[in-house]
Amino acid sequence: MPSWATVQAQMPSVARSVFSMVGNRAKRDYSGFVAETIARRLSTALPNATLDTMAIQALCHLTAASFLEDPYGTVQKDIPRILEALLRFQQTLEEFQHELNDPLCEATVEPVRNALGTGLHTIIVTFSDRLSAFRFAPMTAKRLQDLIDNAG
């Protein structure tokens, strides 16, 4: 069986140009389909990225402010759950961004990831010497320790 290059070389020039146009059209259609699929996955995963960013910022600032403002420690007892949720969300976003590996994804996901990073840093710095009093799941403790090492 002859190779495609051999077959193409034996085709009349009109047939070659038709195959070329069809191939280019197929590439454009495929590229458009991939972009549409990525946009759809982004809108499904992060339908309100701006709102998510503001919610993360509010939660982190309120948690950090509770250090001075909450004399009964009501918020402090939830710090392990808050940190675990933030770290899990951060890890999920990193995996999602790595999976899609697209500039459109970066533009949508990066502000949320930045808010998570900044918020986690704020909580870690505020409660740095008191975090050892809390119990964390092993994976959460490892990620948290990595953040503490990088913050210090």
Accessible surface in RSA format (square Angstrom, percent):
REM  Atomic radii and reference values for relative SASA: ProtOr
REM  Chains: A
REM  Algorithm: Lee & Richards
REM  Probe-radius: 1.40
REM  Slices: 20
REM RES _ NUM      All-atoms   Total-Side   Main-Chain    Non-polar    All polar
REM                ABS   REL    ABS   REL    ABS   REL    ABS   REL    ABS   REL
RES MET A   1   231.23 119.7 148.86  98.5  82.37 196.1 118.33 100.6 112.91 149.6
RES PRO A   2    87.00  63.4  65.14  59.4  21.86  79.5  76.45  63.1  10.55  65.6
RES SER A   3    65.74  55.6  50.67  67.6  15.08  34.7  54.21 115.4  11.54  16.2
RES TRP A   4   142.45  57.2 132.14  64.0  10.31  24.2 120.43  64.2  22.02  35.7
RES ALA A   5    71.51  65.7  61.76  95.3   9.75  22.2  64.14  90.3   7.37  19.5
RES THR A   6    57.27  40.7  52.07  52.8   5.19  12.4  34.64  46.5  22.63  34.2
RES VAL A   7    52.21  34.4  50.80  46.0   1.42   3.4  51.38  44.6   0.83   2.3
RES GLN A   8    59.61  33.3  59.61  43.6   0.00   0.0   6.13  13.0  53.48  40.6
RES ALA A   9    75.07  69.0  48.19  74.4  26.88  61.1  54.41  76.6  20.66  54.7
RES GLN A  10   141.26  79.0 107.33  78.4  33.93  80.8  44.93  95.6  96.33  73.1
RES MET A  11    27.60  14.3  19.68  13.0   7.92  18.8  22.33  19.0   5.27   7.0
RES PRO A  12    93.26  68.0  81.05  73.9  12.21  44.4  93.15  76.9   0.12   0.7
RES SER A  13    74.08  62.6  65.41  87.3   8.67  20.0  36.44  77.6  37.63  52.7
RES VAL A  14   108.79  71.6 106.42  96.3   2.37   5.7 108.78  94.5   0.01   0.0
RES ALA A  15    29.85  27.4  23.95  37.0   5.90  13.4  29.21  41.1   0.63   1.7
RES ARG A  16    89.84  37.7  87.78  44.7   2.06   4.9  32.16  43.9  57.68  35.0
RES SER A  17    55.88  47.2  50.35  67.2   5.53  12.7  43.52  92.7  12.36  17.3
RES VAL A  18    70.53  46.4  70.53  63.8   0.00   0.0  70.53  61.3   0.00   0.0
RES PHE A  19   101.07  50.6  93.59  58.0   7.47  19.4  93.88  56.9   7.19  20.6
RES SER A  20    58.85  49.7  47.32  63.2  11.53  26.6  32.56  69.3  26.29  36.8
RES MET A  21   121.86  63.1 116.53  77.1   5.33  12.7  79.30  67.4  42.57  56.4
RES VAL A  22    92.44  60.8  89.26  80.8   3.18   7.7  91.89  79.8   0.54   1.5
RES GLY A  23    28.79  35.5   0.00   N/A  28.79  35.5  27.98  76.8   0.81   1.8
RES ASN A  24    69.24  47.8  67.59  65.3   1.65   4.0  12.74  30.7  56.51  54.6
RES ARG A  25   138.53  58.2 138.53  70.6   0.00   0.0  39.58  54.1  98.95  60.0
RES ALA A  26    55.43  51.0  46.55  71.8   8.88  20.2  52.22  73.5   3.20   8.5
RES LYS A  27   142.59  69.6 137.54  84.4   5.05  12.0  92.91  83.6  49.68  52.9
RES ARG A  28   147.84  62.1 136.88  69.8  10.95  26.1  73.90 101.0  73.93  44.8
RES ASP A  29    74.38  52.1  63.16  62.9  11.22  26.5  32.34  76.1  42.04  41.9
RES TYR A  30   148.05  69.1 143.18  81.5   4.87  12.7 105.66  79.4  42.39  52.3
RES SER A  31    69.00  58.3  59.83  79.8   9.17  21.1  36.27  77.2  32.72  45.8
RES GLY A  32    40.07  49.4   0.00   N/A  40.07  49.4  35.27  96.8   4.80  10.8
RES PHE A  33   126.21  63.1 120.89  74.9   5.32  13.8 124.52  75.5   1.69   4.8
RES VAL A  34    53.49  35.2  52.52  47.5   0.97   2.3  53.49  46.5   0.00   0.0
RES ALA A  35    54.76  50.3  49.23  76.0   5.53  12.6  53.44  75.3   1.32   3.5
RES GLU A  36    98.62  56.6  91.40  69.1   7.22  17.2  34.19  66.1  64.43  52.6
RES THR A  37    41.58  29.6  41.58  42.2   0.00   0.0  40.78  54.8   0.80   1.2
RES ILE A  38    16.22   9.2  16.22  12.1   0.00   0.0  16.22  11.7   0.00   0.0
RES ALA A  39    43.50  40.0  38.49  59.4   5.00  11.4  40.13  56.5   3.37   8.9
RES ARG A  40   128.23  53.8 123.19  62.8   5.03  12.0  61.26  83.7  66.97  40.6
RES ARG A  41    91.60  38.5  87.27  44.5   4.33  10.3  33.73  46.1  57.87  35.1
RES LEU A  42     7.77   4.3   7.45   5.3   0.32   0.8   7.68   5.4   0.09   0.2
RES SER A  43    66.37  56.1  55.45  74.0  10.92  25.2  45.53  96.9  20.85  29.2
RES THR A  44   106.00  75.4  83.24  84.4  22.76  54.3  73.18  98.3  32.83  49.6
RES ALA A  45    53.46  49.2  22.07  34.1  31.39  71.4  32.53  45.8  20.93  55.5
RES LEU A  46    10.57   5.9   4.00   2.9   6.57  16.5   4.10   2.9   6.47  17.4
RES PRO A  47    92.22  67.2  64.03  58.4  28.19 102.5  65.84  54.4  26.39 164.0
RES ASN A  48    80.21  55.3  73.64  71.2   6.57  15.8  10.78  26.0  69.42  67.1
RES ALA A  49    20.36  18.7  16.42  25.3   3.94   9.0  16.70  23.5   3.67   9.7
RES THR A  50   100.43  71.4  94.77  96.1   5.66  13.5  63.00  84.6  37.43  56.6
RES LEU A  51   106.28  59.2 104.98  75.1   1.30   3.3 104.98  73.7   1.30   3.5
RES ASP A  52    41.09  28.8  38.52  38.3   2.57   6.1   6.45  15.2  34.64  34.6
RES THR A  53    19.82  14.1  19.82  20.1   0.00   0.0  18.93  25.4   0.88   1.3
RES MET A  54   102.07  52.9  97.70  64.7   4.37  10.4  58.94  50.1  43.13  57.1
RES ALA A  55    58.94  54.2  46.83  72.3  12.11  27.5  55.19  77.7   3.75   9.9
RES ILE A  56    11.99   6.8  10.86   8.1   1.13   2.7  11.94   8.6   0.05   0.1
RES GLN A  57    79.59  44.5  78.21  57.2   1.38   3.3  18.95  40.3  60.64  46.0
RES ALA A  58    51.03  46.9  42.30  65.3   8.73  19.9  50.51  71.1   0.51   1.4
RES LEU A  59    71.89  40.0  68.98  49.4   2.91   7.3  71.31  50.1   0.58   1.6
RES CYS A  60     0.80   0.6   0.80   0.9   0.00   0.0   0.80   2.0   0.00   0.0
RES HIS A  61   107.80  58.9 103.80  72.1   4.00  10.2  67.17  69.2  40.63  47.3
RES LEU A  62   125.94  70.1 121.82  87.1   4.12  10.4 121.98  85.7   3.96  10.7
RES THR A  63     1.52   1.1   1.20   1.2   0.32   0.8   0.18   0.2   1.34   2.0
RES ALA A  64    13.89  12.8   9.50  14.7   4.39  10.0   9.81  13.8   4.08  10.8
RES ALA A  65    46.30  42.6  34.75  53.6  11.55  26.3  45.83  64.5   0.47   1.2
RES SER A  66     5.42   4.6   2.46   3.3   2.97   6.8   5.30  11.3   0.12   0.2
RES PHE A  67    68.36  34.2  49.74  30.8  18.62  48.5  49.74  30.2  18.62  53.3
RES LEU A  68   152.03  84.7 119.19  85.3  32.84  82.6 122.51  86.0  29.52  79.4
RES GLU A  69   133.47  76.6 110.17  83.3  23.30  55.5  36.94  71.5  96.53  78.8
RES ASP A  70    26.17  18.3  17.15  17.1   9.02  21.3  11.41  26.9  14.76  14.7
RES PRO A  71   116.54  84.9  73.15  66.7  43.39 157.7  86.22  71.2  30.32 188.5
RES TYR A  72   198.46  92.7 164.82  93.8  33.64  87.5 123.40  92.7  75.06  92.5
RES GLY A  73    24.17  29.8   0.00   N/A  24.17  29.8  16.61  45.6   7.56  16.9
RES THR A  74    76.83  54.6  73.29  74.3   3.54   8.4  56.92  76.4  19.91  30.1
RES VAL A  75    50.99  33.6  49.40  44.7   1.59   3.8  50.99  44.3   0.00   0.0
RES GLN A  76    33.82  18.9  33.82  24.7   0.00   0.0  25.29  53.8   8.53   6.5
RES LYS A  77   142.12  69.3 117.73  72.2  24.39  58.1  74.55  67.1  67.57  72.0
RES ASP A  78    40.48  28.4  40.48  40.3   0.00   0.0   9.27  21.8  31.20  31.1
RES ILE A  79     0.00   0.0   0.00   0.0   0.00   0.0   0.00   0.0   0.00   0.0
RES PRO A  80    25.66  18.7  25.44  23.2   0.23   0.8  25.52  21.1   0.14   0.9
RES ARG A  81   163.71  68.7 157.91  80.5   5.80  13.8  76.15 104.1  87.56  53.1
RES ILE A  82    24.03  13.7  20.86  15.5   3.17   7.6  24.01  17.3   0.02   0.0
RES LEU A  83     0.00   0.0   0.00   0.0   0.00   0.0   0.00   0.0   0.00   0.0
RES GLU A  84    47.28  27.1  46.75  35.4   0.53   1.3   7.44  14.4  39.84  32.5
RES ALA A  85    57.91  53.2  49.00  75.6   8.91  20.3  53.81  75.8   4.10  10.9
RES LEU A  86     7.89   4.4   7.66   5.5   0.23   0.6   7.89   5.5   0.00   0.0
RES LEU A  87     3.34   1.9   3.20   2.3   0.13   0.3   3.33   2.3   0.01   0.0
RES ARG A  88   145.68  61.2 141.71  72.2   3.98   9.5  59.83  81.8  85.86  52.0
RES PHE A  89    65.22  32.6  60.66  37.6   4.56  11.9  64.60  39.2   0.62   1.8
RES GLN A  90    18.04  10.1  18.04  13.2   0.00   0.0   0.28   0.6  17.76  13.5
RES GLN A  91    62.68  35.0  62.68  45.8   0.00   0.0   9.20  19.6  53.48  40.6
RES THR A  92    73.98  52.6  73.34  74.3   0.65   1.5  55.26  74.2  18.73  28.3
RES LEU A  93     6.24   3.5   6.23   4.5   0.00   0.0   6.24   4.4   0.00   0.0
RES GLU A  94    56.72  32.6  51.71  39.1   5.01  11.9  20.39  39.4  36.32  29.7
RES GLU A  95   101.03  58.0  93.82  71.0   7.21  17.2  46.51  90.0  54.51  44.5
RES PHE A  96    27.48  13.7  24.72  15.3   2.76   7.2  26.96  16.3   0.52   1.5
RES GLN A  97    18.90  10.6  17.71  12.9   1.20   2.8  12.49  26.6   6.42   4.9
RES HIS A  98   153.76  84.0 140.04  97.3  13.72  35.1  95.37  98.3  58.39  67.9
RES GLU A  99   107.89  61.9  77.04  58.3  30.85  73.4  41.46  80.2  66.43  54.2
RES LEU A 100    20.23  11.3   6.95   5.0  13.28  33.4   8.44   5.9  11.79  31.7
RES ASN A 101   125.12  86.3 102.14  98.7  22.98  55.3  15.99  38.5 109.12 105.5
RES ASP A 102    35.42  24.8  32.01  31.9   3.41   8.1   1.83   4.3  33.59  33.5
RES PRO A 103   109.28  79.6 101.17  92.2   8.11  29.5 104.28  86.1   5.00  31.1
RES LEU A 104    80.32  44.7  74.17  53.1   6.15  15.5  78.84  55.4   1.48   4.0
RES CYS A 105     0.00   0.0   0.00   0.0   0.00   0.0   0.00   0.0   0.00   0.0
RES GLU A 106    94.00  54.0  93.49  70.7   0.52   1.2  14.78  28.6  79.22  64.7
RES ALA A 107    72.76  66.9  46.57  71.9  26.19  59.6  58.65  82.6  14.10  37.4
RES THR A 108    35.91  25.5  29.13  29.5   6.78  16.1  20.47  27.5  15.44  23.3
RES VAL A 109     0.00   0.0   0.00   0.0   0.00   0.0   0.00   0.0   0.00   0.0
RES GLU A 110    60.52  34.7  60.52  45.8   0.00   0.0  34.68  67.1  25.84  21.1
RES PRO A 111    66.22  48.3  59.47  54.2   6.76  24.6  63.98  52.8   2.24  13.9
RES VAL A 112     0.08   0.1   0.08   0.1   0.00   0.0   0.08   0.1   0.00   0.0
RES ARG A 113    66.45  27.9  62.43  31.8   4.01   9.6   3.48   4.8  62.97  38.2
RES ASN A 114    85.92  59.3  80.07  77.4   5.86  14.1  26.95  64.9  58.97  57.0
RES ALA A 115     6.25   5.7   0.50   0.8   5.75  13.1   4.82   6.8   1.43   3.8
RES LEU A 116     0.00   0.0   0.00   0.0   0.00   0.0   0.00   0.0   0.00   0.0
RES GLY A 117    26.22  32.3   0.00   N/A  26.22  32.3  20.73  56.9   5.50  12.3
RES THR A 118    87.77  62.4  81.28  82.4   6.49  15.5  60.02  80.6  27.75  42.0
RES GLY A 119     5.08   6.3   0.00   N/A   5.08   6.3   4.70  12.9   0.38   0.9
RES LEU A 120     0.42   0.2   0.42   0.3   0.00   0.0   0.42   0.3   0.00   0.0
RES HIS A 121    89.09  48.7  86.50  60.1   2.59   6.6  61.37  63.2  27.73  32.3
RES THR A 122    36.76  26.1  32.12  32.6   4.64  11.1  24.37  32.7  12.39  18.7
RES ILE A 123     0.02   0.0   0.02   0.0   0.00   0.0   0.02   0.0   0.00   0.0
RES ILE A 124     4.10   2.3   4.10   3.1   0.00   0.0   4.10   3.0   0.00   0.0
RES VAL A 125    83.84  55.2  71.46  64.7  12.37  29.8  73.65  64.0  10.19  27.6
RES THR A 126    38.26  27.2  22.27  22.6  15.99  38.1  18.13  24.3  20.13  30.4
RES PHE A 127     1.69   0.8   1.69   1.0   0.00   0.0   1.69   1.0   0.00   0.0
RES SER A 128    65.27  55.2  48.87  65.2  16.40  37.8  27.39  58.3  37.88  53.1
RES ASP A 129   106.91  74.9  77.39  77.0  29.52  69.8  48.31 113.7  58.60  58.4
RES ARG A 130   115.74  48.6 112.43  57.3   3.31   7.9  41.27  56.4  74.48  45.1
RES LEU A 131     7.55   4.2   5.50   3.9   2.05   5.2   5.59   3.9   1.96   5.3
RES SER A 132   108.47  91.7  70.50  94.1  37.97  87.5  58.58 124.7  49.88  69.9
RES ALA A 133    87.28  80.3  49.14  75.8  38.14  86.8  60.03  84.5  27.25  72.2
RES PHE A 134    46.84  23.4  33.09  20.5  13.74  35.8  35.70  21.6  11.13  31.9
RES ARG A 135   223.73  93.9 203.38 103.7  20.35  48.4  79.53 108.7 144.20  87.4
RES PHE A 136    43.26  21.6  12.23   7.6  31.03  80.7  18.27  11.1  24.99  71.5
RES ALA A 137    45.27  41.6  32.91  50.8  12.36  28.1  39.90  56.2   5.37  14.2
RES PRO A 138   114.27  83.3 102.15  93.1  12.12  44.1 109.26  90.2   5.01  31.2
RES MET A 139   124.58  64.5 124.20  82.2   0.38   0.9  96.33  81.9  28.25  37.4
RES THR A 140    12.64   9.0   9.76   9.9   2.88   6.9   2.80   3.8   9.84  14.9
RES ALA A 141    41.56  38.2  36.19  55.9   5.37  12.2  37.94  53.4   3.63   9.6
RES LYS A 142   121.29  59.2 114.67  70.4   6.62  15.8  88.73  79.9  32.56  34.7
RES ARG A 143    53.71  22.5  52.32  26.7   1.38   3.3  21.24  29.0  32.47  19.7
RES LEU A 144     5.66   3.2   5.66   4.0   0.00   0.0   5.66   4.0   0.00   0.0
RES GLN A 145    89.81  50.2  88.57  64.7   1.24   3.0  36.66  78.0  53.15  40.3
RES ASP A 146    62.93  44.1  60.64  60.4   2.29   5.4  22.07  51.9  40.86  40.8
RES LEU A 147    46.79  26.1  44.60  31.9   2.20   5.5  44.60  31.3   2.20   5.9
RES ILE A 148    52.70  30.0  50.38  37.5   2.32   5.6  50.38  36.3   2.32   6.3
RES ASP A 149    93.42  65.4  67.36  67.0  26.06  61.6  31.93  75.2  61.49  61.3
RES ASN A 150   125.91  86.8  92.12  89.0  33.79  81.4  28.20  67.9  97.71  94.4
RES ALA A 151    38.96  35.8   7.14  11.0  31.82  72.4  13.22  18.6  25.74  68.2
RES GLY A 152   100.98 124.5   0.00   N/A 100.98 124.5  56.96 156.3  44.02  98.6
END  Absolute sums over single chains surface
CHAIN  1 A    10255.4       8723.3       1532.1       6360.6       3894.8
END  Absolute sums over all chains
TOTAL         10255.4       8723.3       1532.1       6360.6       3894.8
